């Protein structure tokens, strides 16, 4: 039956998204440890998982269209799960569809939260790197020792430790 194919494809999508959450947790740890090799490996793994999600999404759309055809709906509507649930009349199938919808919704919210956290961590890392480069490249403004006020400030004493023009 088409509704069971739809439910199965949604469960598979949920499982793959849970795998993405595990990758996101590993990515967070790699970012905090500044382990670029591990981070690159995780990103390659995420790329493979994204291809898998794309294929599962196509299967979900096909199962949705088959379900609509089974119900006698000829158009190619893109209905969301709440609208599809209204077309299911078997209580067990309706409950299964609602359960998978709730599970997938939670998983996607958790994945979004984790991605936002990782994005903030990367932005902080980049801000720290930029700040460090600016510190190395800035000329010393004033020496820390006392000078009599009669001595004139001679201006810039040359480039800092890091020459950004190089």
C-alpha positions in Angstrom: 0.0 0.0 0.0 1.3 3.5 -0.8 0.7 4.9 2.6 3.0 2.3 4.1 5.7 3.1 1.5 5.4 6.8 2.5 5.7 6.0 6.3 8.7 3.8 5.6 10.4 6.5 3.5 9.8 9.0 6.3 11.3 6.6 8.9 14.4 6.2 6.7 14.6 10.0 6.3 14.5 10.3 10.1 17.2 7.7 10.6 19.5 9.4 8.1 18.9 12.8 9.7 19.8 11.2 13.1 23.1 10.2 11.5 23.6 13.8 10.4 23.1 14.8 14.1 25.8 12.4 15.1 28.1 14.0 12.4 27.2 17.4 13.7 28.2 16.5 17.2 31.5 15.2 15.9 31.9 18.3 13.9 31.3 20.4 17.0 34.0 18.5 18.9 36.4 18.9 15.9 35.8 22.6 15.7 36.4 23.1 19.4 39.6 21.0 19.3 40.7 22.8 16.1 41.2 19.5 14.4 41.0 20.3 10.7 41.7 16.8 9.4 38.8 15.4 11.3 36.6 18.3 10.3 37.4 17.7 6.6 36.6 14.0 7.0 33.3 14.8 8.7 32.4 17.2 6.0 33.0 14.6 3.3 30.9 12.1 5.3 28.1 14.8 5.5 28.3 15.2 1.7 27.6 11.5 1.2 24.7 11.6 3.7 23.3 14.6 1.8 23.2 12.6 -1.4 21.4 9.8 0.5 18.9 12.3 1.9 18.3 13.6 -1.6 17.5 10.1 -2.9 15.2 9.4 0.1 13.4 12.6 -0.5 12.7 11.6 -4.1 11.4 8.2 -2.8 9.2 10.1 -0.4 7.8 12.3 -3.2 7.1 9.3 -5.3 5.3 7.5 -2.4 3.3 10.6 -1.8 2.2 10.9 -5.4 1.4 7.1 -5.4 -0.8 7.6 -2.3 -2.6 10.6 -3.9 -3.2 8.5 -7.1 -4.5 5.7 -4.9 -7.0 8.1 -3.3 -8.1 9.3 -6.8 -6.4 12.7 -6.8 -4.9 13.3 -10.2 -3.0 16.5 -9.7 0.7 16.7 -8.7 0.0 18.5 -5.4 2.9 19.0 -3.0 1.0 18.4 0.3 2.6 18.6 3.6 2.3 15.7 6.1 -0.5 17.4 8.1 -2.6 17.7 4.9 -1.8 14.1 3.9 -2.8 12.9 7.4 -6.3 14.2 6.7 -6.6 11.9 3.7 -5.7 8.8 5.7 -8.8 7.1 7.2 -7.3 4.0 8.8 -6.6 4.9 12.5 -3.4 2.8 12.7 -2.0 4.3 9.6 -3.0 7.8 10.7 -1.3 7.3 14.0 1.9 5.9 12.4 2.0 8.9 10.1 1.6 11.3 13.0 4.3 9.5 15.0 6.8 9.6 12.2 5.9 13.3 11.5 6.6 14.2 15.2 9.9 12.2 15.2 11.1 13.8 12.0 10.1 17.3 13.2 12.0 16.9 16.4 15.1 15.5 14.5 15.1 18.4 12.1 14.7 21.0 14.9 17.7 19.4 16.7 19.7 19.3 13.5 19.0 23.0 12.9 20.0 23.9 16.5 23.2 22.0 16.1 24.0 23.6 12.8 23.4 27.0 14.2 25.7 26.2 17.1 28.5 25.0 14.8 28.1 28.1 12.6 28.5 30.3 15.7 31.6 28.3 16.7 33.2 28.7 13.3 32.4 32.4 13.3 34.0 32.8 16.7 37.1 30.9 15.5 37.4 33.1 12.4 36.9 36.3 14.5 39.7 35.1 16.8 42.0 34.4 13.9 41.3 37.8 12.4 41.9 39.5 15.7 45.2 37.6 16.1 46.3 38.7 12.7 45.4 42.3 13.4 47.4 42.2 16.6 50.5 40.8 14.8 50.2 43.3 12.0 49.5 46.4 14.0 52.3 48.8 14.8 52.9 49.4 18.5 51.1 52.5 19.4 53.0 53.5 22.5 55.7 52.0 24.7 54.7 50.8 28.1 57.5 52.7 29.8 57.3 56.3 31.1 58.6 59.1 28.9 58.8 62.7 30.0 56.1 64.8 28.5 58.7 67.0 26.8 59.7 64.2 24.5 57.9 64.3 21.3 56.2 61.2 20.1 58.1 60.0 17.0 55.1 58.4 15.3 55.1 54.9 13.9 58.2 52.8 14.8 57.8 50.5 11.8 55.6 47.5 11.0 54.5 45.1 13.6 55.5 41.5 13.8 53.4 40.5 10.8 53.5 42.4 7.5 50.1 42.0 5.9 51.4 43.4 2.6 53.7 40.4 2.0 
